[in-house]
Amino acid sequence: MVEELDPFLEEAVRLMGIPCEGKSIFPILGELDPCVVRESAIQAGLLPESARVPRPEVETGSLPSRPPVLCPGCPHRPTFYILNKLKVPVNGDIGCYTLGLLPPLSAIHTCGCMGASIGVAHGAAQAGSPERHVAVIGDSTFFHSGIPPLINAVYNKAPIVTIILDNRITGMTGHQENPGTGHTLLGKESVIVELEPLVRACGVKHVTTILGTKVDLIEKTLKEYLKLDEPAVLIVVEPCVLLPEERKKWVPLEVLADKCNGCTICFRIGCPAILKSEELDEKYQRPKALIDPAMCTGCEVCAQVCPRDAIPFRTVEVE
């Protein structure tokens, strides 16, 4: 039996009373490419020594690094950009928003299982951490395992701020429906569980819902909540940019090169669509910004943070 990685089929066959070998021959770790399978079979005596084929040498050259990042236009990006600015400890859990951990956003400090964000933030507060802890959790994860720890935080009066990143779908595992989408997993219409009334029912007095692209409003609200001595919840709602209905709204932005001075602020939001141009600013000799129209969704977050209005708005009016 050749399977990667755990011996699931091998054990099932053996349970049926059929003699079976698998992981005694082939490795349980790594990728089972043809070379690995062939070499393992030769060492086990399944193939003759003459079957060994030299591995071809391929010159790849130096490749640019490509770390995993949030998608262009991701509605979670503004929140992480602001959390990085505020320099507060942020507790996360499993979801596509876990990518807020990586530079340049660098806005998550702990990551555990689904729902761990609120519990870890609560635990830090109970342990006497002098800092005001923030928990970030996705909408589907909140429905799955975030409600009990939030109730615990309210019950124990933990002064933490929970941010529910509501992208209107289950983003991490393939856009499955959840209790907040209005459809079952089979696509049938169902009730929509509204997050704000649910959070208030958990006993949270300070709850606000803000659109994910409202950068200044998110920052203002977070600063207010971080001053409170009791639990608060900020619900940041904006549909996942990869949903079919959202793709139709994509309108790429562009940088006005004559206004850009290469200040690097737009680079700090970590959007893959924003590149460094070969054109340098005449005064500071810094690379100017450049937007890849094939990747840009037109979310306009970069336009909001640009201090020189070098990225004009195209699609929505920002308050």
Secondary structure, 3 states (H helix, E strand, C coil): CCCCCCCHHHHHHHHCCCCCCCCCCCCCCCCCCHHHHHHHHHHCCCCCHHHCCCCCCCCCCCCCCCCCCCCCCCCCHHHHHHHHHHCCCEEECCCHHHHHHCCCCCCCCEECCCCHHHHHHHHHHHCCCCCCCEEEEEHHHHHHHHHHHHHHHHHCCCCCEEEEEECCCECCCCCECCCCCCECCCCCECCCCCHHHHHHHCCCCEEEEEECCCHHHHHHHHHHHCCCCCCEEEEEECCCCCCHHHHCCCCCCCCCCCCCCCCCCHHHHCCCCEEEEEEECCCCCCEEEEECCCCCCCCCHHHHHCCCCCCCCCCCCCC
